[in-house]
Amino acid sequence: MATQHLVLVTGANGHLGYNLVQLLLQKGIPVRASVRNLRHKSALNNLNCEIVQADITDKASLIKALEGVDTFYAVGAAFKLWAKNPQKEIYEVNLKGTQNMLEAAAIAKVKRIVYVSSVAALNYNQIPTKESYGYNPDRRDMYYNSKNDGEKLAFELAKHYNIELVAVLPSAMIGSEIPGPLSVSYNIVDLILKKQIPIETKITLNWIDVKDVAEACILAATKGKSGERYIIANEKSISLRESTQIAQRLFPALNIKLPIAVPKSLLLLFAYLLEMGSKISGKAPLLSVKDIAMFSGLKQDFDISKARTELGFNPKKPQLALEEAMQHLYTRNQV
């Protein structure tokens, strides 16, 4: 039996990172798991992996973490859609982080990188969306900009340093264990269960089980073609209204109401007032004017034939992924 080479997973205490570490270990692959702050490693303590400190904004820490590593799963990033200073807290962190990761990998002589991008880096001008349609021309959101520009930079630097790099572009990850605070996507499911989405927004989401994304990352490492990008999602998106209907069916005792349709002008006013409140509280608004402008009515439907054919990617149906995520969150909320 061939000896398995050491891999590094950054952001290992996050939703995807944690599930990826678990799956790699189940497959007998030795894992070095990095976290930004060792005070936040408790979820990893029961896993048979090496735990180290590394921050994507600190190249020296990445060089040290990548010593002796064959395959690098670049999971760690600033994943948030709102910040007081989005240019500095989201865009610059992710762009500088990408540069640091690639330069550190070159110094450590890493052979292959699986770069976790996002469906945010896709061009939605044609539906269903394909990888070949290019990058997102909509520049209104700093997180989306960071994923577009970060992925392009990753490919450029990988070519410059002669490192094999495959990009995976997941959609809204939900399900399974989440070691820390809820992710952006998972938080939306939680808001449905807590009856905190009262108004119809006509926003749809492409739900994907995080374990399917973790499996796709490993498939990308072994089967993905260097220089290629793969959409890791389901074919069809589900509206928040349809998602709420699933919650109603699963938990009738919660008496969850369907969101009420209102004129778009009223919806924008509601979002504006929430944003004003966020400037005072410092907390992300439940809804922003930009969310309505960018996502209301946008169909996040994808052609995933490339990932199916080249990687063997076969995701769980979105309705099932959502049902399981809701069951998991419901149980978590009862504890």
C-alpha positions as CSV (number, residue, x, y, z in Angstrom):
1,M,0.0,0.0,0.0
2,A,1.4,3.4,-1.0
3,T,2.3,5.9,1.7
4,Q,-0.1,8.8,1.9
5,H,1.5,12.2,1.6
6,L,0.9,14.9,4.2
7,V,-1.7,17.6,3.4
8,L,-2.5,21.0,4.9
9,V,-6.0,22.3,5.4
10,T,-6.2,26.0,6.4
11,G,-9.3,27.4,8.1
12,A,-9.6,23.9,9.7
13,N,-12.0,25.1,12.5
14,G,-14.5,26.5,10.0
15,H,-17.5,24.7,8.5
16,L,-15.8,23.3,5.4
17,G,-12.4,23.0,6.9
18,Y,-13.6,20.9,9.8
19,N,-15.6,18.5,7.6
20,L,-12.7,18.3,5.1
21,V,-10.2,17.3,7.9
22,Q,-12.6,14.7,9.1
23,L,-13.1,13.2,5.6
24,L,-9.4,13.2,4.8
25,L,-8.6,11.3,8.1
26,Q,-11.4,8.8,7.3
27,K,-9.6,8.1,4.0
28,G,-6.3,7.5,5.9
29,I,-4.6,10.7,4.7
30,P,-2.3,12.4,7.2
31,V,-3.5,15.9,7.9
32,R,-2.0,19.1,9.3
33,A,-4.8,21.4,10.3
34,S,-4.2,25.1,10.7
35,V,-6.2,27.7,12.6
36,R,-5.7,31.4,12.8
37,N,-5.8,31.4,16.6
38,L,-4.9,28.3,18.7
39,R,-7.4,29.3,21.3
40,H,-10.0,28.3,18.8
41,K,-8.8,24.7,18.1
42,S,-10.9,22.8,20.6
43,A,-13.2,21.3,18.0
44,L,-10.1,19.6,16.4
45,N,-8.7,18.2,19.6
46,N,-10.6,14.9,19.2
47,L,-9.3,14.4,15.7
48,N,-6.1,12.5,14.9
49,C,-4.4,15.4,13.1
50,E,-1.5,17.8,13.7
51,I,-2.8,21.3,14.7
52,V,-0.8,24.4,13.9
53,Q,-1.2,28.1,13.9
54,A,-1.3,29.9,10.5
55,D,-2.9,33.1,9.3
56,I,-3.4,33.8,5.6
57,T,-2.3,37.4,6.3
58,D,1.0,36.2,7.7
59,K,3.2,34.5,5.0
60,A,5.8,33.3,7.5
61,S,3.2,31.3,9.4
62,L,2.1,29.7,6.1
63,I,5.6,28.8,5.1
64,K,6.1,27.0,8.4
65,A,2.7,25.2,8.2
66,L,3.5,24.1,4.6
67,E,6.8,22.4,5.4
68,G,6.7,18.8,4.1
69,V,3.3,19.2,2.6
70,D,2.4,17.6,-0.7
71,T,-1.1,18.9,-1.3
72,F,-2.5,22.2,0.1
73,Y,-6.2,22.7,0.6
74,A,-6.5,26.5,0.7
75,V,-9.8,26.8,2.5
76,G,-9.2,29.7,4.9
77,A,-10.6,33.1,3.8
78,A,-12.6,36.0,5.1
79,F,-16.2,34.7,4.4
80,K,-18.6,37.5,5.2
81,L,-20.9,39.7,3.1
82,W,-20.8,42.7,5.5
83,A,-18.2,44.6,7.4
84,K,-17.7,48.2,8.6
85,N,-14.8,48.5,6.1
86,P,-15.4,45.8,3.5
87,Q,-12.5,46.9,1.3
88,K,-10.0,46.4,4.2
89,E,-11.7,43.6,6.2
90,I,-12.8,41.4,3.2
91,Y,-11.3,42.3,-0.1
92,E,-7.7,43.1,1.0
93,V,-7.6,40.2,3.4
94,N,-8.6,37.7,0.7
95,L,-6.4,39.1,-2.0
96,K,-3.3,39.4,0.2
97,G,-4.1,36.0,1.7
98,T,-4.2,34.5,-1.8
99,Q,-0.8,36.0,-2.7
100,N,0.7,34.8,0.6
101,M,-0.6,31.3,0.2
102,L,0.8,30.9,-3.3
103,E,4.2,32.5,-2.4
104,A,4.4,30.3,0.7
105,A,3.5,27.2,-1.3
106,A,6.3,28.0,-3.8
107,I,8.8,28.4,-1.0
108,A,7.7,25.1,0.6
109,K,7.7,23.3,-2.7
110,V,4.1,22.3,-2.5
111,K,3.1,20.2,-5.6
112,R,-0.6,20.8,-5.8
113,I,-3.2,23.3,-4.4
114,V,-6.9,22.9,-4.2
115,Y,-8.1,26.6,-4.0
116,V,-11.5,27.1,-2.6
117,S,-13.2,29.9,-4.5
118,S,-16.9,30.5,-4.7
119,V,-19.9,30.6,-7.1
120,A,-19.5,34.3,-6.4
121,A,-16.8,34.2,-9.0
122,L,-19.1,33.2,-11.8
123,N,-20.8,35.1,-14.6
124,Y,-24.6,34.8,-14.2
125,N,-25.5,36.5,-17.5
126,Q,-26.6,33.1,-18.9
127,I,-28.6,30.4,-16.9
128,P,-27.6,27.7,-16.2
129,T,-24.2,29.1,-15.4
130,K,-21.1,27.3,-16.6
131,E,-17.4,27.8,-15.6
132,S,-16.6,28.7,-19.2
133,Y,-18.8,31.9,-19.0
134,G,-16.0,33.6,-17.1
135,Y,-15.9,35.8,-14.1
136,N,-18.7,37.9,-12.5
137,P,-18.9,41.4,-14.0
138,D,-21.0,42.7,-11.1
139,R,-18.6,44.7,-8.9
140,R,-21.0,45.9,-6.2
141,D,-20.0,43.5,-3.4
142,M,-16.5,43.3,-1.9
143,Y,-16.7,39.6,-1.0
144,Y,-17.7,38.8,-4.6
145,N,-14.9,41.0,-5.9
146,S,-12.4,39.3,-3.6
147,K,-13.4,35.8,-4.9
148,N,-13.3,36.9,-8.5
149,D,-9.9,38.7,-8.3
150,G,-8.5,36.2,-5.8
151,E,-9.2,33.2,-8.0
152,K,-7.7,34.9,-11.0
153,L,-4.6,35.9,-9.0
154,A,-4.3,32.3,-7.7
155,F,-4.2,30.9,-11.2
156,E,-1.7,33.6,-12.3
157,L,0.7,32.9,-9.4
158,A,0.4,29.1,-9.7
159,K,1.4,29.4,-13.4
160,H,4.3,31.7,-12.4
161,Y,5.6,29.4,-9.7
162,N,4.8,26.2,-11.7
163,I,2.4,24.8,-9.1
164,E,-0.6,22.6,-10.0
165,L,-3.7,24.5,-8.9
166,V,-7.4,23.4,-9.2
167,A,-10.2,25.8,-8.2
168,V,-13.4,24.6,-6.6
169,L,-16.4,26.9,-6.6
170,P,-19.0,25.9,-3.9
171,S,-22.4,27.3,-3.5
172,A,-24.3,27.9,-0.2
173,M,-22.9,25.2,2.1
174,I,-25.1,23.8,4.8
175,G,-25.4,20.6,6.9
176,S,-23.4,18.5,9.2
177,E,-21.3,19.7,12.1
178,I,-20.2,23.2,12.4
179,P,-17.6,23.7,15.2
180,G,-18.0,27.4,15.8
181,P,-20.5,30.2,14.9
182,L,-22.9,29.6,12.1
183,S,-21.6,30.4,8.6
184,V,-23.3,33.0,6.4
185,S,-25.2,30.3,4.5
186,Y,-26.2,28.2,7.6
187,N,-27.3,31.4,9.3
188,I,-30.0,31.9,6.7
189,V,-31.4,28.5,7.5
190,D,-31.4,29.4,11.2
191,L,-33.3,32.6,10.5
192,I,-36.0,30.6,8.7
193,L,-36.4,28.3,11.7
194,K,-36.4,31.3,14.1
195,K,-39.1,33.0,12.0
196,Q,-36.9,36.0,11.3
197,I,-37.5,36.3,7.5
198,P,-41.0,37.9,7.5
199,I,-40.8,39.6,4.1
200,E,-40.6,38.1,0.6
201,T,-37.3,39.0,-1.0
202,K,-37.4,36.8,-4.1
203,I,-33.9,35.6,-3.2
204,T,-32.9,32.1,-4.2
205,L,-30.0,30.0,-2.9
206,N,-28.2,27.0,-4.3
207,W,-28.0,24.7,-1.2
208,I,-25.2,22.1,-1.1
209,D,-24.2,19.7,1.7
210,V,-20.8,20.6,3.1
211,K,-19.8,17.0,3.1
212,D,-20.3,16.9,-0.7
213,V,-18.1,20.0,-1.0
214,A,-15.4,18.3,1.2
215,E,-15.6,15.2,-1.0
216,A,-15.3,17.4,-4.1
217,C,-12.2,19.0,-2.7
218,I,-10.5,15.6,-2.4
219,L,-11.7,14.6,-5.9
220,A,-10.2,17.9,-7.2
221,A,-6.9,17.0,-5.6
222,T,-6.8,13.6,-7.2
223,K,-8.7,14.0,-10.5
224,G,-9.0,17.7,-11.2
225,K,-7.1,19.2,-14.1
226,S,-4.5,21.8,-13.2
227,G,-5.6,25.3,-14.3
228,E,-9.3,24.3,-14.3
229,R,-12.2,25.5,-12.2
230,Y,-15.2,23.3,-11.1
231,I,-18.6,24.4,-9.9
232,I,-19.5,22.5,-6.8
233,A,-23.2,23.0,-6.4
234,N,-26.6,21.6,-7.3
235,E,-28.3,22.2,-10.7
236,K,-31.3,24.0,-9.2
237,S,-31.6,26.8,-6.6
238,I,-34.4,27.0,-4.1
239,S,-36.1,30.3,-3.1
240,L,-36.3,31.4,0.5
241,R,-40.1,31.0,0.2
242,E,-39.7,27.4,-0.9
243,S,-37.1,26.8,1.8
244,T,-39.6,28.2,4.3
245,Q,-42.3,25.7,3.0
246,I,-39.9,22.9,3.7
247,A,-39.4,24.1,7.3
248,Q,-43.2,24.3,7.7
249,R,-43.6,20.7,6.6
250,L,-40.8,19.5,8.9
251,F,-41.7,21.5,12.0
252,P,-45.5,22.2,12.0
253,A,-45.4,22.9,15.8
254,L,-43.1,25.9,15.1
255,N,-45.9,27.7,13.3
256,I,-43.6,29.3,10.8
257,K,-45.3,31.8,8.5
258,L,-44.5,32.3,4.8
259,P,-42.8,35.6,4.0
260,I,-45.2,38.3,3.0
261,A,-45.0,39.9,-0.4
262,V,-44.5,43.7,-0.3
263,P,-43.8,46.3,-3.0
264,K,-40.1,46.6,-3.9
265,S,-40.0,50.2,-2.7
266,L,-41.1,49.1,0.8
267,L,-38.6,46.2,0.7
268,L,-35.7,48.6,-0.1
269,L,-36.8,51.0,2.6
270,F,-36.9,48.1,5.1
271,A,-33.3,47.1,4.0
272,Y,-32.1,50.7,4.3
273,L,-33.4,51.0,7.9
274,L,-31.7,47.7,8.8
275,E,-28.4,49.1,7.4
276,M,-28.7,52.3,9.3
277,G,-29.2,50.2,12.5
278,S,-26.1,48.2,11.7
279,K,-24.0,51.3,11.4
280,I,-24.9,52.0,15.0
281,S,-24.7,48.4,16.4
282,G,-21.7,47.3,14.3
283,K,-23.5,44.0,13.6
284,A,-24.4,42.8,10.1
285,P,-27.9,43.7,9.0
286,L,-30.4,40.8,8.2
287,L,-30.9,42.4,4.8
288,S,-29.2,45.2,2.9
289,V,-30.1,47.3,-0.1
290,K,-27.2,45.7,-2.0
291,D,-28.7,42.2,-1.2
292,I,-32.0,43.2,-2.9
293,A,-30.2,44.9,-5.8
294,M,-27.9,42.0,-6.5
295,F,-29.8,38.9,-5.5
296,S,-33.6,39.5,-5.7
297,G,-34.8,37.5,-8.7
298,L,-31.3,36.1,-9.5
299,K,-31.5,32.4,-10.4
300,Q,-28.4,30.5,-9.1
301,D,-28.9,27.5,-11.4
302,F,-25.7,25.8,-12.6
303,D,-24.4,23.4,-15.2
304,I,-22.3,21.0,-13.1
305,S,-21.6,18.5,-15.9
306,K,-17.9,19.3,-15.9
307,A,-17.5,18.4,-12.2
308,R,-19.7,15.3,-12.7
309,T,-17.7,14.1,-15.7
310,E,-14.1,15.0,-14.7
311,L,-14.3,14.6,-10.9
312,G,-17.1,12.1,-10.4
313,F,-19.0,14.7,-8.3
314,N,-22.5,13.5,-7.3
315,P,-24.1,15.8,-4.8
316,K,-27.1,15.2,-2.5
317,K,-30.3,16.7,-3.8
318,P,-30.7,20.3,-2.5
319,Q,-34.1,19.5,-0.8
320,L,-32.6,16.7,1.1
321,A,-29.5,18.7,2.1
322,L,-31.8,21.5,3.3
323,E,-34.0,19.1,5.3
324,E,-31.0,17.5,7.0
325,A,-29.5,20.9,7.8
326,M,-32.8,22.1,9.3
327,Q,-33.0,18.9,11.4
328,H,-29.4,19.5,12.6
329,L,-30.0,23.1,13.5
330,Y,-33.3,22.4,15.2
331,T,-31.6,19.8,17.4
332,R,-28.7,22.2,18.1
333,N,-31.1,25.0,19.0
334,Q,-33.0,22.7,21.5
335,V,-29.8,21.9,23.4
